């Protein structure tokens, strides 16, 4: 392959996780032992929050009453986009039954989980979109109880816009709680008595590690790391747009990778010239984050052919992948590893992050090789069932008994023996050789 790195990352997200793991394990152990009081202690020490954890209906109404009409309209528009897409996903899941053998019928039911915990961070930024992305999707799945958490915002209560997003999307319970203590509260069912079956939503490395550690006790959306963006571009791309999109995503945080894969050396050089002044033009919080992200995690790779670009892109398996290139249908048919794909200059990651429709909770750190992003499917269980006649049990029973004994599982075999003896008294069957050891 003809691949050249014009810029190589000096760090990877994996280099920053060890310390977070130790902190999270200790916190989860403390919360599991100390329950609600431990959560209150962490809320006070980490977020300086001593107010109510579970918001009352009166508190909710008083807070969202401060939300301006245009903000409400924008959030309502985005909620509808996300809900419409999620309902379409739900319709793609079908229940069925199928005859498999004479007298044997099996099928599939599709049911939502009962309780979902949705987390929306509010540290560096108030993640309004994360609030409705998670809750609206769970609502479309038919989840009975949706419990939403977001941290106190800059020393006060929950950000009013985040709260409005939770309620507009359909949250049943809202808690002012952030970080590891929020994830633990959702998983253990603290304050509500309803442990979540699935916990979803983005967050910092501590939130991500909490979800990873609790996976198994609860379901989670993805093993998440810092937000990532990759842009594929050829010589038809506008360098200014490419640079803008790389910088736009790098503002997520100090550890957010931004990658450019291109067949054009000239475009690569132009983008590398444009990115630093775009970062410098950002306001202080975003400038600090994007500057560190581009310096430590940014990469620019030039390839000889588009096939090489596609191979590199699939190897990186980025969370967000934009294509600014000719023949978009070729890229759609060829690329296989990405969290969400944005085809053409006209769309951009920010559109998907906020309002276009598909969910923005997506796999990172290479997880899109084997996983997609948050969808209705995450909240649904495909449950199988079967039914058979006694005549069908004759054929299935004989095969089951013989295979069970080949495996050395005599107890399994005898459940088949007993049915055959009951349903067909006096008849003989080839049931295999009984297990001796």
N, C-alpha and C positions, 0 to 999 in steps of 0.2 A: 504494500500500500504506500502511496505517496502522501504521507501525513506530516505536517510541520506544525509545531507549537510556536506561535508568535508570543503567547503569554501562557505560563504554566502556574497553577495554583501552588502556593507554599503550604497550605493546610487542607485538611479534609474534615467534614463534620465528625467523623469517628474520633479524631484527635481530641475532641472536647467533651466526650461523654463520660469518661471514667469518674470524674469528680461528682458529676450529677448523680450517677448511680448510687454512690455511697450516701449522699444527702437524702435521696428519695427513700432508700431502704430504711434508714433510721426514722424518717418522718412517718412512713407508713406503719412501722412497728409501734411507734408512739401513739398514733391515732387509733390503731386497732385496739390497743390496750386502754387508752384514755377516752375514747369515743368522743361525744359532743364537746366535753370540756377541753380535750386536747385540740380539737378544731378551733374552738374559740380562742385558745391561747396562741395558736399559730396565726389566726386572723389578726389578733392584737399585735403580736410581735413583728409579723412580716408586712402587714398591710395597714397597721394602725387603725383597725376597724373594731369597734366595740358595740356597734349597733346590732339590730336584729339580723339574724341570718336568713330566716324565711320571711319574705316580704308579705305583708297582709294585703288583701284586696284594696283597702283604703290607701295604703302606702303606694301601691302600684298606680292607682288612679291619680293620686296627687302628683306623682313624679311624671307620668306621661302627659299630664295636662300641660306641662311646660314645653312639650315638643312642638315646634312650629309646624304650621300646616303644610308647607312645602316639603319639610323633612318627612312628615307622615306620608305624603303622597309618593315621594320617591321610594320609601321603604315598602309601601303597599304595592307599588309597581314591581319592585324586585321580588317581593314575596310571591306575587302571582306568576312571574316568570319561572321561579324555582319550583313552585307548586305544580304548574302545568307540566314541566318536564318530568318531575317526579311521578305525577299521576300517569304519564305515558309509560314510564318505566314499570310502574305497578301493573299496567295492563299487559305488559310483555310477559309477565309471569302467569302461567296457566295451570289450573288443576286438571287432572285427567285420570282416567281409569283405562286399563288395557287387559284383555284376556291373554294370558301367557301360556296356558296349557288347558286342556279340557277340564273345566271346573275350577280353574285357578284365575282369580282376578286380583290385580294389584293396581295401586294408584298413588297419586300425589296430592296432598293438600298444601296450600300456601297460606301461612298464618303469620301475622305480625307478632313480635315479642310483646310482652306486657308493659315493661317499664324501660324507658330510655333516659339516660342522663346526657344533656347537651351542655358543652362548655364553650364560652366565648371569652377570649382573653381581653384585658383592658390595661395593659401595661404601657409600653411605648405608644401604642395606638389603641383607640376604642374600636374593637373589631365588630362593628355593626353587622356587616355582611355574614360573619360567622354565626351570629345569633340566628338569623333567618335561614341560612343554608342548612343548618343541622335540624332545627325544629320543624321547618316546613316539610322537609323530606321525611322525617319520622311521622309527621301528621298524615302525609299522603299515604304512608304505608299502613295506617290504621292503628298505630300504637295507642294503647289505652291511656297511659300516663306518661307525660313528658315533663321531666324536671330539669330546669335550666339554671345554670350558674354563670356568674361573671363577677370579677373582682371589683372591689371599691376602686373608683377612678380618681387617682391623684389626691388621695386623702379624704375624699367624700364618699357618698354612697354609690350605687351602681349608676353608670352613665345613663341619662334619660333616653338617649337614642338607642342604646343597646337594649334597654328594658322595653322600649316600644317595639323593637324588632322581635324580641322574644314573644311578646303578647300578640302582635299582629300575625305571627306565624303559627300561634296556637299552643304555647307553653301552658301547662296546667299549674305548675309550682315554680316559683322563681326564688333563688337564693343569692344573697350578696356574699360571694365567697370566691376566692381565686386560688390559683396554683395547685400544688400537690394536695393541700387540704380539701380543695373542691373535688378533685378527682376521687380521693378517698371517701369523701362524704357521699358522693353519688354511688360508688361501688358498694359501700357498707350500708347504705340506706339510712344514714344518720339524719336526724331532725324530721324525717318523713316516715320512717319505718318501712320504706319501700326501696330495697336494693335494686339498682339498675341491672337489667339484663345485658344492656349494651351501653357503653360510654363513648361519646364521640366529640370531636371538636379539636381545633388546633391549639397550640400553646408553645411555650418556650421549652428548652431542653429538659427542665425538671418535670413539666407536665407530660412531655413525651415519655420520659423514663417511668413516671408513675403509671401511665397506661400500659407500658410494656411489662412492668413488674406485676400489675394486677391482671394481665391477660390470662384467661383461664378461669379465674374467679368471675370475671365479666368478659363479654365480648368487647372489642374495640374496633374503630374504623380502620386505621392503618398504623403501622409502626412509623411514626412521623419523626422527621428531623427538620432542620431549617428549610425554609422555602427555597425552591430552585427554579431557575429559568434557563432554557436553552433556545437559541435562535438559529435556524438553518437559513442561510442566505446565499444567493448566487449573484452574478454581476448585474442582474436586473433590479436588485433591491436598492432601496433608498438608505444610505448609511445613517442619515439623521434619524429615521424611524427605528432602525435596528438599535442604535445607541440609546435612544429614548426608552425603548422597551427593556433593554438590559438594566439601565439605571432605575427604571420604575420598579422593577422587582427587587433589585439589590437593596432598596430602602427597607425591606422587611426586617433585616437584622445584620449584625456584624458577621454572622456565619452563613449568610445566604449566597450560595454559588450562582454565578451568572456566566454562561458559556456561549460562545459563538462558534458555529461550525460552518465553514464556507468553502466554496471552490474558487473564490476571487481574492487574490492577495491584495489587490488594490482596495477592495471593500473592507477587508480586515484592517488594513492600515488606517483607512479613513475612520472606521468605528473606534479604533484605539485612540485616535486623536480627539474624537468628539466626546468620549465618555468622561474624562476628567473635568472639563469645564461644565458639563451637565451636572455632575455631582456637586461641584462647587456652588452651583446656582440654587441648590436645594436649601430649604430652611434647616436650622441647626440639627434637629433630631434626626431627620432623614439624611442629611449630609454626613453626619457621624457614622450612621449605620452603613450607608451605601459606600462610603469611602473605604471603610475597613473590609466590607464584603468584596469589593472589586480588587483591592490590593491583595488580600490573602486567598481568595477563592475564585477570582475571575480567571477564565481561560479563553484563548482564541486559537482555533485549530484550522489550518488550511489543508484541504484535500485536493487531489487531482481530479476526482470524478464525483458525480453525485451518488454513485453506488457506495463509494468510500465514506461519504458524508453520512449516508443512511446507516452504514455499519457502525460508525463512531457514535452516532446518536442513539442507536439501540443499545450500545454498550454502556453509555452514560445513563440511559433510562430516566430521563429528567421528569420532574414533577409537571412542569409546564413546558410545552414545546411549540414554538412558533415557526412557521415556514414562510419566508419571504423569497419566493423563487418561482420560476416558470413551471408549468405543468403540475398544478396542485393535485390533480387526480393521481398522478404517478406517486407522489409522496404519500397521499392517503392510502394507496394500495400497498406501498412498500414498507413504511414505518410500522414497527410492531411494539415498541416499548416506550411508553410515555403515560403520564397521569392524565393529561388532557391535551388535545391537539388543536392548534389555532392556525387555520389555513388562510394565508393571504394577509397582506398589509392591513386590510380593512378591519380585521378583528385583532384583538390584543389580549394578553393575559388579564389586564385590568378589567376588561369587559366581563370575562368569565369569573373573575374574583368577586364582582359586585352585582351584576344584573342581567346577564344574557340568558341564563337558564340552567346549564349543567352545573353540577356541584363543584365547589372550589376546595373541598377537603380531599386532598389527593396524596398518593404515595410518593415518598421521597427516598433518598439514599439507595436508589436502585430497585426499590420494591415494585416499581411498575413492570419489571420483568415477569412478575407472577401475580400481580394484584391491580385492581382498578381503584378508583376513588370512591368516596361516599356516595351511596345511591339508596333508593328504596330497598334494593336487594339486601343491604346490610341489616335491615330491620325485619326481614322476612325469614321465616323458616320453611324450607321445603320438606314436608313430613310425609313419609311413605306409609301405606297401609296395604293389607292383603286380606283376602277371604277365599275360602275354598270349600268344595263339597267333600263329602266323605269318600266318594269315588276318586277324587283328585288326590286325597291324602294317601291313597294306596301307592300311586307312582312316586309322589314326592317323598313319602315316608321311607320306602325302600332305598332310594338313592341317598337320602339323608342319613339313614342308619349305616349304610356301607361307608360313606365318606367320613362320617364321624369316627367310625372304628379305625379307618385308615389313619386318621389323625391322632388316635389314641384317646378319644374323648367318649368313654363308655356312657357317661351320664347323658350326653346329648343323644346318643344312639337309642337309649332306652325310652326317651320321650317319644320317639318314633315307634319303637316296638310296642309301647303301651297302647298307642292309638290304633295300630294295625290289629292288635289282639282284641281290642274293644269293638272296632267297627267290622272286622271280618273274622269272627270266631271260627276256629277249626281250620282255617286256611293257613298254608305255609308260605313263607317268604324267604328270599335270599337277603339276609340282613347283615352279612359279613361275619368275620370271626371275632368273637368277644375279646375285649382287651384284657390281658392278663396282668399287666403291671401298672 
